Each structure stands twice: as C-alpha cells, then as structure tokens.
C-alpha cells in the first residue's frame, strides 16, 4: 500500500507512545473499532517493538506503523516487528535511501520549504509537517499550498481535537497525527470505551 493510500484511510493517525506491551492490542482494537485503522507506534519506549509485534499479529484490521524512525537500524527493527509503514520526525539522505531500498511506505518529516523540496526531488509526495504547531501551523500550510502544489502533508505536533478540523479543511492536508485520541490516563486505566469514543469523534472529522 502506498503512503498516500494509508494517509487516506482516516482523517487522524493516532500517535501512540506505549509503555506496557500488554496495552497494545486492546488499545489498537479500541481505536480501530472507533474508526481509526491507521496507527503509529512511536519507538520511544522499551515496549514499542513488542507493541508493534502484538498489534500486527493480533489486530487484523489495523494498519500499524512505526514512528520516530531515525535511521536504517530503526527501519530494520520496525519491519521485523511487522510495521506496514514508517514515520520519521525529519529525514536524512541515509534514511531516505534505506527506506527506498526496502520498499516500505514512508512518511518523512519536514519543518521547512527547503526540506520539503529536497524530499520532493526524491519522489516523496506525502510528508509529515512536524512540529506543526510550533513551526507555523495553519499559516505555514496555507503559504506553501501554491508553491508546493505537488505535496500533501500530515501535520503532527500540537494538533488536538480543537485544532484538527481547521487543519483538515486545507486542501494540502491528507490527514493529521495526534495523541489526543489515546490519553495516557485512559490507557493506564484500561478505559478502552473512552478511547473508542474519542476515536469515533476523530474518525467523523471531515476532509475536503
């Protein structure tokens, strides 16, 4: 599946920092049941790779990817764990080459027009705009819409339930990434019903 197709599956990609592997499958099931099948598990915790493995093995309807992929070794680990796509906060030439060689759908991060142009030259057309809220947010995306007309973005970083609709109203936004659909306290308490409700609300957000 191409990254554009993955980004098109739902308006919101939950960004998940999972501390306990045992939470992975029930969390994923709640999000998928709520209507958010594309999940990003960040490689920021000791449990991340095992969480990826469990979701890939046990939650059939999930399209699970790895976030915070910084280098070729992370990419290898993520693929071995069952990641169907990978996401990075930025991108280096070495990481871009490794991803291309692997054939893995990739959502590389950018913060500037020059970074976006460099990735566009390499054939990438859907980019993560990160950290969106601190890097110009809606204004930046509106300003680059004409000069970077061939690109679409997934703004992530500071996006929440209140600001997501405004981002999704932009024509160059494919989807948004956010953690608000899986609050830490709800995950810790195993409140999967609350997470399913938050996912359903997010899944109902409209795109152009």
Backbone bond lengths (Angstrom), bond angles and torsions (degrees), N, CA, C in turn:
res aa  C-N    CA-C-N  psi(-1)  N-CA   C-N-CA  omega(-1)  CA-C   N-CA-C  phi
1 X - - - 1.456 - - 1.534 109.21 -
2 X 1.324 116.62 132.64 1.456 120.65 177.72 1.524 110.25 -72.34
3 X 1.330 116.20 156.10 1.466 119.71 -178.75 1.524 110.99 -63.12
4 X 1.339 118.13 -32.30 1.466 120.27 178.74 1.530 110.32 -63.78
5 X 1.324 116.70 -39.00 1.458 120.25 178.51 1.525 111.12 -68.88
6 X 1.325 116.52 -38.22 1.463 120.44 177.55 1.523 109.98 -63.78
7 X 1.330 116.70 -46.23 1.467 120.90 179.70 1.521 111.61 -63.70
8 X 1.315 116.68 -26.16 1.451 120.25 -178.80 1.514 114.95 -83.51
9 X 1.324 117.41 -4.96 1.462 120.34 -176.53 1.530 113.11 -68.26
10 X 1.332 117.34 -32.53 1.468 121.41 -178.33 1.518 108.46 -157.48
11 X 1.331 118.09 156.13 1.465 119.87 -177.99 1.523 114.22 -70.43
12 X 1.325 117.48 -20.59 1.464 121.26 -175.89 1.526 110.10 -129.25
13 X 1.333 115.93 131.57 1.461 121.97 170.05 1.529 107.83 -101.96
14 X 1.322 118.64 111.67 1.464 120.08 176.52 1.531 110.51 -63.59
15 X 1.324 115.40 131.53 1.463 121.82 177.15 1.530 106.42 -101.26
16 X 1.315 116.89 110.93 1.464 122.51 -168.95 1.522 111.58 -111.14
17 X 1.327 115.77 123.83 1.457 122.17 172.73 1.526 106.28 -109.49
18 X 1.323 116.18 98.32 1.464 121.58 -169.74 1.524 110.34 -96.77
19 X 1.311 115.64 120.68 1.470 121.81 -178.36 1.524 112.63 -87.74
20 X 1.335 116.79 -30.54 1.465 121.32 -177.99 1.524 108.71 -123.56
21 X 1.317 116.06 121.89 1.466 119.80 -178.58 1.525 111.90 -58.28
22 X 1.335 116.93 -30.50 1.464 120.51 -178.88 1.524 112.16 -63.51
23 X 1.328 116.97 -21.81 1.466 120.22 179.22 1.524 112.52 -81.01
24 X 1.321 117.62 -15.65 1.465 121.30 -167.64 1.526 112.87 -60.20
25 X 1.317 117.71 -56.35 1.461 120.28 -174.86 1.527 112.59 -65.28
26 X 1.360 119.43 -48.12 1.467 117.38 178.72 1.526 113.29 -63.63
27 X 1.320 116.95 -33.92 1.467 120.52 176.36 1.524 109.45 -63.93
28 X 1.306 116.18 -47.84 1.468 120.04 -179.81 1.525 111.31 -61.96
29 X 1.324 117.00 -41.42 1.467 120.08 179.92 1.528 110.81 -61.96
30 X 1.328 116.90 -41.32 1.465 120.42 -179.93 1.522 110.93 -63.95
31 X 1.327 116.96 -42.55 1.460 120.89 -179.56 1.529 111.17 -67.27
32 X 1.323 116.14 -43.54 1.465 119.95 179.46 1.529 110.50 -65.29
33 X 1.317 116.51 -42.92 1.463 120.20 179.04 1.524 111.04 -62.16
34 X 1.328 116.49 -33.00 1.460 120.64 177.71 1.513 113.61 -76.13
35 X 1.333 117.21 -11.22 1.455 120.34 176.43 1.513 115.92 111.30
36 X 1.342 117.12 12.15 1.462 121.28 178.52 1.529 109.20 -116.15
37 X 1.324 118.70 89.78 1.457 120.73 -174.67 1.523 115.12 -82.91
38 X 1.341 117.45 -18.79 1.467 120.62 -177.16 1.528 108.70 -94.25
39 X 1.321 116.99 119.43 1.464 122.42 -172.48 1.522 110.09 -125.19
40 X 1.321 115.97 135.56 1.468 121.75 175.88 1.521 109.32 -111.24
41 X 1.313 116.91 114.71 1.465 122.49 176.28 1.530 107.40 -97.20
42 X 1.314 117.11 113.78 1.459 120.03 -177.13 1.533 110.52 -75.63
43 X 1.321 115.28 141.93 1.471 120.22 179.06 1.526 109.82 -86.65
44 X 1.317 115.41 58.71 1.468 120.72 -176.42 1.522 112.84 -113.87
45 X 1.320 117.07 -3.34 1.459 119.91 -178.23 1.517 109.96 -130.24
46 X 1.315 115.61 162.63 1.462 120.62 177.74 1.524 111.57 -65.11
47 X 1.334 116.46 -23.89 1.467 120.35 -177.01 1.523 112.67 -88.93
48 X 1.329 118.57 -4.19 1.466 121.19 -168.95 1.526 113.68 -60.05
49 X 1.322 117.80 -48.96 1.461 119.83 -176.62 1.522 112.03 -66.82
50 X 1.313 116.72 -39.18 1.464 119.45 176.92 1.526 109.89 -66.80
51 X 1.339 117.48 -38.16 1.461 120.98 176.33 1.524 110.77 -60.58
52 X 1.322 116.04 -42.88 1.467 120.45 175.85 1.524 111.37 -58.36
53 X 1.330 115.91 -47.08 1.471 120.61 -178.79 1.528 110.90 -59.82
54 X 1.314 116.28 -44.24 1.462 120.60 -176.87 1.522 111.50 -66.24
55 X 1.335 116.82 -42.63 1.465 119.51 179.35 1.522 109.90 -65.12
56 X 1.324 116.34 -45.96 1.465 120.23 -179.33 1.522 111.47 -60.33
57 X 1.335 116.41 -35.64 1.463 120.55 -176.17 1.521 113.44 -84.05
58 X 1.339 116.62 -32.50 1.459 119.70 -167.64 1.528 115.10 -111.36
59 X 1.326 117.96 -17.06 1.471 119.53 -176.35 1.522 107.76 -116.73
60 X 1.310 114.83 88.87 1.463 121.63 -168.48 1.527 112.71 -60.86
61 X 1.314 117.86 -36.19 1.461 120.58 -175.09 1.526 113.44 -84.52
62 X 1.320 117.88 -2.23 1.464 120.70 179.52 1.520 110.66 -82.90
63 X 1.322 115.70 142.45 1.459 122.69 168.51 1.521 104.76 -106.80
64 X 1.315 116.58 98.32 1.467 120.50 -169.69 1.522 110.91 -102.95
65 X 1.323 114.59 134.62 1.452 120.69 178.37 1.513 111.21 -128.73
66 X 1.321 115.32 171.47 1.460 121.79 179.26 1.514 109.35 -109.18
67 X 1.320 115.36 133.17 1.456 121.03 176.06 1.519 110.91 -106.57
68 X 1.329 115.95 171.39 1.459 123.07 -177.18 1.533 111.05 56.52
69 X 1.324 115.49 39.13 1.469 121.51 175.21 1.525 107.04 -83.79
70 X 1.331 116.87 113.69 1.461 121.84 -171.12 1.525 113.94 -106.78
71 X 1.338 116.90 -17.74 1.463 119.01 -174.49 1.525 110.44 -157.98
72 X 1.325 116.04 178.67 1.460 120.99 -176.40 1.526 112.46 -64.72
73 X 1.321 117.54 -32.43 1.459 119.90 178.49 1.519 111.02 -67.06
74 X 1.334 116.98 -42.92 1.467 119.75 175.19 1.524 110.49 -58.93
75 X 1.322 115.71 -42.24 1.464 120.42 179.64 1.527 110.42 -59.68
76 X 1.314 116.43 -46.84 1.472 121.16 179.45 1.524 111.03 -59.84
77 X 1.327 116.52 -46.87 1.463 120.88 -179.67 1.523 111.27 -62.35
78 X 1.327 115.55 -42.08 1.464 120.06 -178.83 1.521 111.00 -64.07
79 X 1.325 116.86 -44.28 1.463 120.54 179.86 1.524 110.83 -64.34
80 X 1.324 116.94 -40.99 1.464 120.22 179.15 1.533 111.55 -64.42
81 X 1.329 116.12 -28.35 1.461 120.42 179.70 1.528 112.35 -82.84
82 X 1.327 116.86 -7.57 1.460 119.69 177.27 1.516 115.54 106.67
83 X 1.326 117.56 10.76 1.467 120.10 179.62 1.524 110.50 -62.42
84 X 1.330 116.47 133.10 1.458 122.29 179.77 1.527 111.91 -94.36
85 X 1.319 116.36 -12.75 1.457 122.44 174.09 1.517 107.37 -157.57
86 X 1.334 116.70 165.27 1.462 120.13 178.34 1.525 109.54 -133.08
87 X 1.322 114.17 153.66 1.465 122.76 -176.89 1.521 108.48 -132.25
88 X 1.331 116.88 138.91 1.461 120.22 176.68 1.524 109.63 -127.46
89 X 1.341 117.61 151.27 1.470 120.16 177.29 1.520 112.53 -72.35
90 X 1.335 116.32 -22.68 1.459 123.61 176.93 1.514 106.92 -148.84
91 X 1.322 117.22 -160.13 1.463 117.96 177.63 1.521 110.23 -157.25
92 X 1.322 115.55 135.73 1.461 121.80 174.13 1.525 108.30 -107.66
93 X 1.333 118.34 159.79 1.467 120.11 176.20 1.529 112.52 -56.82
94 X 1.339 116.69 -39.02 1.467 120.06 -179.20 1.527 111.24 -65.18
95 X 1.324 117.19 -41.34 1.461 120.00 179.68 1.526 110.14 -67.17
96 X 1.324 117.45 -42.21 1.466 120.36 179.06 1.527 110.86 -60.01
97 X 1.326 117.37 -42.35 1.461 121.28 178.86 1.526 111.30 -63.95
98 X 1.336 116.12 -42.93 1.467 120.11 -178.76 1.520 110.75 -64.51
99 X 1.315 116.73 -41.54 1.464 120.18 -179.79 1.522 110.31 -65.90
100 X 1.331 116.57 -43.88 1.463 119.43 179.02 1.526 111.18 -61.05
101 X 1.321 116.11 -42.38 1.464 120.10 -179.67 1.524 111.57 -63.80
102 X 1.316 116.84 -32.83 1.469 121.39 -177.58 1.520 112.65 -81.95
103 X 1.338 116.40 -22.08 1.456 119.82 -177.33 1.516 114.05 76.77
104 X 1.322 117.22 13.78 1.463 121.54 -178.23 1.524 111.00 -79.19
105 X 1.327 118.99 131.76 1.458 120.20 172.75 1.531 109.79 -56.26
106 X 1.333 116.28 135.28 1.465 120.81 -168.24 1.518 110.56 -135.29
107 X 1.328 115.80 133.48 1.458 122.72 174.48 1.529 107.52 -116.13
108 X 1.342 117.36 90.32 1.465 120.30 -176.99 1.527 111.38 -81.80
109 X 1.321 115.44 146.99 1.453 120.39 -177.62 1.516 113.20 -90.09
110 X 1.337 115.56 144.63 1.460 122.34 175.35 1.527 109.22 -137.65
111 X 1.336 114.27 156.51 1.461 120.48 175.81 1.527 111.03 -127.76
112 X 1.342 116.83 -17.74 1.458 120.80 -175.59 1.524 111.22 -129.59
113 X 1.331 115.11 163.89 1.455 121.17 177.23 1.533 110.45 -63.51
114 X 1.322 117.28 -40.57 1.467 120.12 -179.90 1.524 111.33 -62.12
115 X 1.324 117.65 -41.73 1.466 120.41 177.35 1.525 110.61 -62.99
116 X 1.322 116.12 -41.03 1.465 120.28 179.15 1.524 110.61 -64.17
117 X 1.340 117.20 -41.74 1.461 120.87 178.99 1.528 111.58 -64.01
118 X 1.331 116.17 -40.42 1.462 120.26 179.95 1.525 111.18 -62.23
119 X 1.322 116.78 -41.28 1.460 120.15 179.40 1.524 111.53 -73.17
120 X 1.323 116.57 -33.71 1.456 119.93 176.53 1.521 110.37 -62.68
121 X 1.336 117.06 -38.24 1.465 121.18 177.02 1.528 111.80 -60.69
122 X 1.329 115.92 -29.23 1.465 120.57 -179.15 1.526 112.55 -89.12
123 X 1.312 116.56 2.00 1.458 120.13 175.11 1.514 115.71 99.24
124 X 1.314 117.86 1.78 1.464 120.48 178.79 1.531 109.60 -83.21
125 X 1.314 117.09 131.03 1.462 121.56 -174.88 1.525 113.87 -119.16
126 X 1.331 117.46 -15.50 1.466 121.55 176.15 1.522 106.76 -119.83
127 X 1.325 116.26 120.98 1.457 121.68 -173.27 1.519 111.08 -125.38
128 X 1.308 115.30 149.53 1.463 121.50 172.29 1.529 108.05 -84.46
129 X 1.328 118.08 126.77 1.466 122.26 175.38 1.524 106.62 -97.28
130 X 1.347 115.71 110.32 1.462 120.23 -170.45 1.529 111.00 -145.80
131 X 1.346 117.88 141.03 1.464 127.18 -12.45 1.524 110.17 -79.07
132 X 1.301 116.40 116.78 1.459 122.18 -168.62 1.524 113.00 -56.65
133 X 1.315 116.22 -51.55 1.463 119.80 -173.32 1.527 112.21 -62.54
134 X 1.318 117.21 -34.70 1.467 121.60 -177.12 1.527 113.03 -90.63
135 X 1.333 116.98 -5.37 1.473 120.29 -173.18 1.526 113.19 -114.75
136 X 1.305 116.89 20.13 1.459 120.13 177.72 1.506 114.45 114.81
137 X 1.327 116.84 -16.44 1.457 121.43 172.29 1.519 115.06 50.16
138 X 1.314 114.99 -133.02 1.458 121.82 -177.65 1.521 111.63 -59.71
139 X 1.337 116.47 -40.75 1.461 120.56 -178.58 1.516 112.11 -60.53
140 X 1.327 116.94 -42.93 1.465 121.24 179.55 1.522 110.44 -62.97
141 X 1.324 116.51 -46.39 1.459 120.56 -178.01 1.524 111.54 -64.15
142 X 1.320 116.83 -39.10 1.467 119.77 177.35 1.528 110.33 -65.74
143 X 1.325 116.94 -40.33 1.469 121.29 -176.52 1.529 112.43 -67.42
144 X 1.340 117.18 -32.90 1.469 119.50 -176.78 1.520 112.78 -91.90
145 X 1.324 118.05 -4.75 1.462 120.84 -174.47 1.523 112.24 -57.54
146 X 1.331 117.74 -42.33 1.473 120.21 -179.21 1.524 112.50 -78.71
147 X 1.354 119.60 -51.35 1.464 118.70 -178.46 1.522 114.20 -67.43
148 X 1.325 117.76 -27.19 1.471 121.20 178.32 1.532 108.80 -113.42
149 X 1.328 114.37 51.08 1.462 119.89 -172.25 1.533 113.34 -63.84
150 X 1.321 117.35 -20.78 1.458 119.64 -179.41 1.507 114.84 -84.99
151 X 1.318 117.12 0.72 1.463 120.71 -174.87 1.522 112.32 -112.26
152 X 1.328 114.72 150.61 1.466 121.26 169.72 1.530 107.29 -126.72
153 X 1.316 114.97 156.14 1.459 120.34 -170.88 1.528 112.29 -128.98
154 X 1.335 113.59 154.10 1.467 122.57 170.13 1.520 106.96 -118.43
155 X 1.343 118.02 89.05 1.459 119.31 178.97 1.528 111.65 -64.76
156 X 1.303 115.44 132.74 1.463 122.76 -177.36 1.523 108.15 -144.49
157 X 1.317 116.46 142.74 1.460 120.86 179.53 1.518 109.97 108.91
158 X 1.328 116.23 96.59 1.459 121.08 -178.10 1.512 114.04 88.10
159 X 1.333 117.99 -4.43 1.458 120.97 178.18 1.528 108.51 -76.24
160 X 1.335 116.56 136.25 1.458 120.17 -178.80 1.529 110.40 -141.10
161 X 1.311 116.17 -175.31 1.466 120.51 -176.08 1.522 112.18 -60.58
162 X 1.331 116.76 -30.70 1.463 120.38 -178.44 1.522 112.16 -78.44
163 X 1.324 117.93 -36.47 1.465 120.77 -175.15 1.530 113.81 -94.92
164 X 1.321 117.15 -18.46 1.463 120.21 -177.15 1.531 113.03 -56.46
165 X 1.342 120.33 -43.02 1.471 118.73 -178.51 1.523 113.34 -58.73
166 X 1.326 117.96 -37.83 1.463 120.43 -179.79 1.523 110.92 -67.50
167 X 1.320 117.22 -38.63 1.473 120.15 176.51 1.528 109.91 -64.76
168 X 1.319 116.30 -45.65 1.463 120.51 -175.31 1.526 112.54 -69.14
169 X 1.316 117.27 -16.61 1.464 120.98 177.94 1.523 112.28 -75.67
170 X 1.344 117.02 -14.18 1.464 120.95 -178.37 1.529 110.49 -81.23
171 X 1.309 116.30 139.74 1.454 120.82 -176.79 1.506 114.61 -68.47
172 X 1.345 117.43 -23.26 1.467 119.65 -179.46 1.524 112.51 -96.79
173 X 1.314 117.41 14.00 1.468 122.14 176.05 1.520 109.29 -105.12
174 X 1.327 116.16 118.50 1.463 121.46 -179.86 1.521 111.51 -80.89
175 X 1.328 115.51 -38.10 1.457 122.87 -179.29 1.519 106.39 -170.17
176 X 1.313 117.82 177.19 1.463 120.93 174.15 1.521 108.63 -125.23
177 X 1.323 116.28 156.04 1.451 121.54 174.34 1.518 109.19 -110.89
178 X 1.326 117.00 141.03 1.456 118.74 -179.84 1.508 112.66 -165.88
179 X 1.313 114.80 157.61 1.467 120.75 -178.38 1.522 112.59 -103.64
180 X 1.339 117.75 -3.36 1.461 119.38 -173.43 1.528 112.94 -66.19
181 X 1.337 117.27 -20.83 1.466 119.51 -178.91 1.526 112.45 -76.89
182 X 1.323 117.32 -10.03 1.470 121.25 178.82 1.527 109.24 -134.62
183 X 1.333 117.49 69.69 1.470 120.25 -177.90 1.531 111.58 -58.77
184 X 1.327 115.87 142.75 1.466 120.27 -177.30 1.522 112.27 -55.25
185 X 1.331 116.03 -41.92 1.468 118.64 -176.55 1.524 111.29 -68.14
186 X 1.330 117.59 -33.27 1.462 120.79 178.67 1.535 110.48 -70.23
187 X 1.325 116.36 -40.44 1.466 120.18 177.44 1.522 110.10 -64.91
188 X 1.330 116.48 -45.42 1.467 120.52 -179.37 1.523 111.76 -60.82
189 X 1.339 116.47 -34.43 1.464 121.07 -178.29 1.529 112.34 -87.91
190 X 1.330 117.04 -5.41 1.455 119.74 -176.40 1.517 112.45 67.00
191 X 1.323 116.32 30.80 1.464 120.95 -178.60 1.528 108.97 -85.70
192 X 1.318 115.28 72.96 1.465 120.70 -175.16 1.517 111.74 -70.23
193 X 1.321 116.98 -27.38 1.469 120.12 178.37 1.529 110.69 -65.25
194 X 1.329 116.66 -40.64 1.471 119.76 177.42 1.526 110.39 -64.28
195 X 1.321 116.58 -42.54 1.465 120.53 -179.41 1.526 110.16 -65.49
196 X 1.321 117.49 -38.03 1.462 119.91 176.76 1.529 110.80 -62.79
197 X 1.330 117.34 -39.75 1.471 120.65 178.49 1.528 111.05 -64.99
198 X 1.320 116.31 -43.37 1.470 119.99 178.63 1.525 110.85 -63.77
199 X 1.339 115.76 -38.51 1.465 119.98 178.43 1.526 110.52 -65.47
200 X 1.316 116.60 -41.40 1.468 120.11 -179.81 1.521 111.57 -63.11
201 X 1.327 115.87 -40.34 1.473 119.63 177.13 1.528 110.63 -64.11
202 X 1.319 116.93 -41.68 1.470 121.00 -179.95 1.523 110.77 -68.31
203 X 1.334 116.51 -38.97 1.470 120.76 -179.43 1.525 111.64 -65.15
204 X 1.320 116.15 -23.42 1.453 120.55 -179.81 1.510 115.08 -84.47
205 X 1.343 117.33 -2.99 1.462 120.29 178.90 1.523 110.03 -67.25
206 X 1.321 116.00 143.54 1.464 120.75 -173.59 1.517 111.79 -95.58
207 X 1.344 115.26 148.30 1.466 122.90 172.81 1.519 107.69 -120.71
208 X 1.347 117.01 157.76 1.478 119.41 -179.67 1.525 111.62 -60.18
